[in-house]
């Protein structure tokens, strides 16, 4: 009896077809997985917004951090060690947010006890007077007079975040320690192709006047940006936080910057979280408008 088998050419054709189908299907699966993760993150961000509103009703203002600063055991055999995030009593967890995982974006795989310090994101690099966004001086126009130093971000990129940004650094005002699980308080981003940094995402105050730099008012002024959570009644277009875990990057000199495209997600005070252009968030941070 003659046995029939695949020829080499037939086998190569089958392999080529499988490779072609894989090249088509795998990216589709990857996109579907990313979309599901992004949908889950948007839902979590909206839950945080609801919890913040409840906190404000109870306490008359917004908390200095979403999850909270790092807590350590005060006594006993673990004295000085970090209390894991899922065992603390934070500002929103567990009273207003049931699970600590709500604070963790889908791509954040860190353990509850991992901690980090953070730096300020890059400030708006556009020249003063060239990028007004609101009528800050009340003259009925949005022009160069509304784009002054006091309304800009107080600190440049890379400056470490203190527990109380409005006060000078010192023993009573150390560098802030965050739980890495809280990806909406701070977030890891790329600085170069091989170097990452952890940036601030949630802040009560970020402008020069509000933090007490520039002209030294320290408590706001007529030229300050009112879209800051530390003020009594911030407007609905105030940025609460943003999710930057899905960014794509491209090289610019020795550094990398986000590729333009709606890969970030921004949570504004007056509405649901929404996709937002990653480059705009990188360039403007809290100055962006919906």
Secondary structure, DSSP 8 states (H G I E B T S, - for coil): -------HHHHHHHHHHHHHHHHHHHHHHHHHHHHHHHHHHHHHHHHHHHHHHHHHHHHSS--SSSS-B--B--SSTTTTSB--GGGS--SSBTTTBS-GGGGS-TT----TT-EE--B------S-TTS---S--SSSS--SGGG--GGGSBSS-TT-B-BSSTTS--BTTB-B--EETT-TTTEEEEESSSS-EEEEE---S--BHHHHT-TT--SS--TTS-S--TTSTT--TT-EEEEE-TT--EEEETTEEEE-SSTTEEEEETTS--EEE-HHHHHHHGGG---
